[in-house]
Amino acid sequence: MPLSMHQLSVPVFHQLLESLSVVLDKAEAHCTAANTDPADLLALRLAPDMYTLTEQVQRACFHAGVASARLAGIEVPDETEDEASFDDLRNRISRTRAFLDGLTPAQMAASETSIIEHQTRIGLLTFPGPEYLMHFALPQFMFHVTTAYDIIRHAGVAVSKVDFMGSALR
């Protein structure tokens, strides 16, 4: 039996958002133990032209929500990006996960044969639904989750692949 668009997306978003929340917990605990300002870690980036840790988490949530909404054929969730603390980011993740919880396989079924349009900085991209999910939405999401993890790891926080993989390895 083939996997549905819902099965290919929502559980993946859930797993990695949960893992991202755990990694943020460890990052905040690291700041407390090291007596460092959490804002400094949240402002870190891997390179000058890359997003900060805060922005990486925001982008991960954005891509999970936008992709799921487009696949379900519903309005994209409206989120302001004003998170300034670990608590704010965990709340953002929780809101994104709650949005995902409200989606049903039936809502996403039509995306198997629909065309998805996505406006980017480089222009309007158009994909058949499955290609949008597998070749754009999931890679975008995973890039930002991975980069957030990398920033945290680079800052000296004791996180591992098990933390990144989350429930798949627990």
Secondary structure by P-SEA (a helix, b strand, c coil): cccccccccaaaaaaaaaaaaaaaaaaaaaaaaacccaaaaaacccccccccaaaaaaaaaaaaaaaaaaaaccccbbbbcccccaaaaaaaaaaaaaaaaacccccccccccbbbbbbccccbbbbcaaaaacccaaaaaaaaaaaaaaaaaaaccccccccccccccc
